[in-house]
Amino acid sequence: MTTKPASTTGTPQLTTFQMRFTSTPRGARLARRLAAVRLDEWGILYGTVPHDDIVLIVAELSANAVRHGRVPGRDFHFGLHFTPLSGTVRVETTDTRGERLPAAPEGADAEEAGRGLLLVSHLAARWGWCPRAEGPGKTVWAEYAIRPANAPTGKGPSEGVAVE
């Protein structure tokens, strides 16, 4: 787990939370819960639209990493990056299964499953995937743009400053 401001004065330029989780539904749930806590600590408060949207993106990408990217005995890596100055939050999940790539979401149909990336594509400013840098697998990412009216000011611990 890492939280690191890019500078020691004023608002940090980048704040990061990273962790490995077991490729199980329990691991995906834990990633979602820890992301929710971290977002609140960074000033994206519980109960706000940006917080709820980002937590939903985390839930969908983590569930997909477990369901479609699971390799027995291998964890998935989760990353949450917040740039307060631009109001951008980037969510990343990395798994070790490179042959199962995410498909571009299509319109809602009668199926009950398979709508996760459709939700992500509607909530995120942009999303995509890239090959995993350090071996087989892929990283699926989504970037959420916080509206300026909802962006933290960075004036205190509950408003965008990382707290350990």
N, C-alpha and C positions, 0 to 999 in steps of 0.2 A: 504494500500500500504506500502510495506516495502522494504527498501534498506539497507542492513547492511553488512559492511565489517567484516570479522572474526578477523582482526587485525587492529591496527591503524597505522602501519608502513608498507611501501612497498606495494606490490600488495595484494589485498584482496584475501583470500582463497575461499570465497563464497560470491556471490552477489545475492540477491533475490528480486523479484518483485511479489507481490501477491495482488489479488483484486477479489471482487465478481462482477458479471455482470448479468444483466437480461437475462433470457433464451429466447432471441429473436434474430432475425438476426442482429438487431442494436447492441445488447450486444456483439455478436460474432465479428462484425466489429470493435467495440471499443477496444476489447481485442487485436485484430490484430494490430490496429494502435498504441496503447500504447506499445505493445511489440516491434514494429519496432522502436519507439522512444527510448525505454530503451536500446535495443541492440546497437543502434548508440551511446548512452551515455556511454555504457560499452566498446566501442572501436570496436565493430563489425559493421563496417560502412555501411551506405546505399550504394546500388549498388554493393556490393561484393557478391560473391557466397554464403558464409556462411549466411550472413544477409538474402538474398532472400530465401534460403532453409529453414531457421528457421522460417521466417515469413509465409511461405507456410505451414509448419507443424502446427504453431499456428492457422492459418486460418482453416485448416482441422479439427483439434481436437476441436476447439471452435464451428465450424459449426455442428460437430457430437454431441457435448454436447447439443446444442440447438435442433437439429432435433431428435435425438434418446434418449436423456436423460432428456428431459423437463418434469417437473411436474408443472402444473399450480400453480403459486404463489411462486415458488421456484427458486432461482438464481443458477448459476453455479459458481464455484470457479476456478480461473485461477492462475497458478503459473509458474514463469520463474526463473530458477536458473542457474547461470553461475559460473563455477569454472575455473578461469583464468589459474591456474597452470597446470591443465590437459587439458584445452581447450575444456571442455564439457559444453554444454547447455542442460538443462532438461526442457521440457515443460510438464505441467500437467493441465488437466481439470478434475474437480470433479463435478458430478451431483448426484441427489438423486434418480435416477431410477436404481434399482439394477437388475431388471428382464430382461433388454435389454443389453446384453453384446456384446462387439465388437468381430467380427469373424475374423479369420485369412484371410487376403486378398488372393484372387486367381488371376490368370492371367487376363489380360485385355480381355474383351469380347465385345459384341455388345451393351451392356447397356450404357446409358449416365451417369447414377448415380451409386453410390456405389464404386467409385474408390479412395475415400479419404484415406483410410487406406493403399491401395496399394501404393499411392504416399508417404505416411509417411514411410512405410516399406522400400522403395527404398532410401529415403533421410536420414533417421535416422540410427545411428549405431545399435540401438535396440529400441524396443517399447514393451508395454504390458499394463496390467491393473491389478488392485487389488481392493478388497472390500474397500469401504469408511470406515475409522476408526471410525468416530463419529456417525454412524447411517446407514440407508439404502442408497444404491447407490454404486458408483464405481469411481475410479480415473483411467483415461487413461493417460499414459505418453509416452514420446519419448525422447531419448537422442541423441543429435547431436554432433559428434566429429569434432571439427575444425581442419583442417590440420595445422601442425606446421607452415608452411609458411604464413598462414593467421591468426595465433593466435596473439592477442594483446600483446604488450610488457609490459603494465602496467606502462609506464613512464610518463603518463600525463592524464588529464581528458578525452581526446578523445581516449585514448588507454587502456581502461580496468578499470579505477578507477571510482567507483560509484560517481555520482554527484547528489545532492539533489536540 
